[in-house]
């Protein structure tokens, strides 16, 4: 029994010695392991790739923010000075005069009959160019007559009332005829009032 144990111990010792010898020879520095070389090559390649990646990346410049344009100030319009009364173009005084033949000789109205008179509009003693009919109005109280002008440069205007208008006036009554000139060009406005009688 003892011999068997000793024999087993010797065999185990020999096997252990062989194993240790084999391990020592396998780790000998004379023959470099190809795996280490591959690892170094891979590390070198990885380092080169990383270096190339680092050097090839160029940072893109950030977009420059342009300054916000400031609003252009709006010019404030200057007030146009109004013309003084002394500089008005309407510098010639006017008057309204009843025509001697058609009005002054007979300033009457026959009730329920049409009537027409002439009036001169303009400076006294002179004949200005004809004035537009739109610048002259004629009224008997609240009744508005029709005003017409004449061609040929005359300053006369015709003031007319229809029979329907005169029919509204009582016979024997007296009324005021008002002829109003609004002004035109250099001629100033004027108003003429005249007394008329209804027959």
For each residue, the residues with C-beta under 8 A, 3 or more apart:
1: 4 5
2: 5 6
3: 6 7
4: 1 7 8
5: 1 2 8 9
6: 2 3 9 10
7: 3 4 10 11
8: 4 5 11 12
9: 5 6 12 13
10: 6 7 13 14
11: 7 8 14 15
12: 8 9 15 16
13: 9 10 16 17
14: 10 11 17 18
15: 11 12 18 19
16: 12 13 19 20
17: 13 14 20 21
18: 14 15 21 22
19: 15 16 22 23
20: 16 17 23 24
21: 17 18 24 25
22: 18 19 25 26
23: 19 20 26 27
24: 20 21 27 28
25: 21 22 28
26: 22 23
27: 23 24
28: 24 25 31
29: 32
30:
31: 28
32: 29 36 37
33: 36 37
34: 37 38
35: 38 39
36: 32 33 39 40
37: 32 33 34 40 41
38: 34 35 41 42
39: 35 36 42 43
40: 36 37 43 44
41: 37 38 44 45
42: 38 39 45 46
43: 39 40 46 47
44: 40 41 47 48
45: 41 42 48 49
46: 42 43 49 50
47: 43 44 50 51
48: 44 45 51 52
49: 45 46 52 53
50: 46 47 53 54
51: 47 48 54 55
52: 48 49 55 56
53: 49 50 56 57
54: 50 51 57
55: 51 52
56: 52 53
57: 53 54
58:
59:
60:
61: 64
62:
63:
64: 61
65:
66:
67:
68:
69:
70:
71:
72:
73:
74:
75:
76:
77:
78:
79:
80:
81:
82:
83: 87 88
84: 87 88
85: 88
86:
87: 83 84
88: 83 84 85 91
89: 185 186
90: 183 185 186 187 188 189
91: 88 186 188
92: 123 128 186 187 188
93: 123 188 190
94: 121 122 123 128 181 183 187 188 189 190
95: 122 123 124 190 192
96: 119 120 121 179 181 190 191 192
97: 119 120 124 192
98: 102 103 104 107 117 118 119 120 192 194
99: 102 103 104 117 118 119 120 156
100: 103 104 105
101: 104 105 118
102: 98 99 105 106 116 117 118
103: 98 99 100 106 107 117 118 119 194
104: 98 99 100 101 107
105: 100 101 102
106: 102 103
107: 98 103 104 117 177 194 195 196 197
108: 196 197 198 199
109: 113 115 161 166 169 196 197 198 199
110: 113 115 166 198 199
111: 166 167 169 170 171 198 199
112: 163 166 167
113: 109 110 163 166
114: 160 161 162 163 166
115: 109 110 160 161 166
116: 102 158 159 160 161
117: 98 99 102 103 107 158 159 160
118: 98 99 101 102 103 156 157 158 159
119: 96 97 98 99 103 138 156 157 159 179 192
120: 96 97 98 99 155 156
121: 94 96 131 136 155 156 157 179 181 190
122: 94 95 126 127 128 131 155 187
123: 92 93 94 95 126 128 187
124: 95 97
125:
126: 122 123
127: 122 153 154 155
128: 92 94 122 123 131 155 187
129: 153 155
130: 149 150 151 152 153 154 155
131: 121 122 128 135 136 149 155 157 181 184 187
132: 135 136 149 184
133: 136 147 148 149 157
134:
135: 131 132 181 182 183 184
136: 121 131 132 133 147 149 157 179 180 181 182
137: 144 147 179 180 182
138: 119 144 145 146 147 159 177 178 179 180
139: 142 143 144 145 177 178 180
140: 143 145 161 165 169 175 176 177 178 196
141: 175 176
142: 139
143: 139 140 161 165 168 169
144: 137 138 139
145: 138 139 140 159 160 161 165
146: 138 159 160 161 162
147: 133 136 137 138 157 158 159 160
148: 133 157 158 160
149: 130 131 132 133 136 156 157 158
150: 130 154 156 157 158
151: 130 154
152: 130
153: 127 129 130
154: 127 130 150 151
155: 120 121 122 127 128 129 130 131
156: 99 118 119 120 121 149 150
157: 118 119 121 131 133 136 147 148 149 150
158: 116 117 118 147 148 149 150
159: 116 117 118 119 138 145 146 147 177 179
160: 114 115 116 117 145 146 147 148
161: 109 114 115 116 140 143 145 146 165 166
162: 114 146 165 166
163: 112 113 114 166 167
164: 167 168
165: 140 143 145 161 162 168 169
166: 109 110 111 112 113 114 115 161 162 163 169 198
167: 111 112 163 164
168: 143 164 165
169: 109 111 140 143 165 166 173 175 198
170: 111 173 198
171: 111 198 199
172: 197 198 199
173: 169 170 197 198
174: 195 196 197 198
175: 140 141 169 195 196 197 198
176: 140 141 193 194 195 196
177: 107 138 139 140 159 193 194 195 196
178: 138 139 140 191 192 193 194
179: 96 119 121 136 137 138 159 191 192 193 194
180: 136 137 138 139 189 191 192
181: 94 96 121 131 135 136 184 187 189 190 191 192
182: 135 136 137 189
183: 90 94 135 187 188 189 190
184: 131 132 135 181 187
185: 89 90
186: 89 90 91 92
187: 90 92 94 122 123 128 131 181 183 184
188: 90 91 92 93 94 183
189: 90 94 180 181 182 183
190: 93 94 95 96 121 181 183
191: 96 178 179 180 181
192: 95 96 97 98 119 178 179 180 181
193: 176 177 178 179
194: 98 103 107 176 177 178 179
195: 107 174 175 176 177
196: 107 108 109 140 174 175 176 177
197: 107 108 109 172 173 174 175
198: 108 109 110 111 166 169 170 171 172 173 174 175
199: 108 109 110 111 171 172
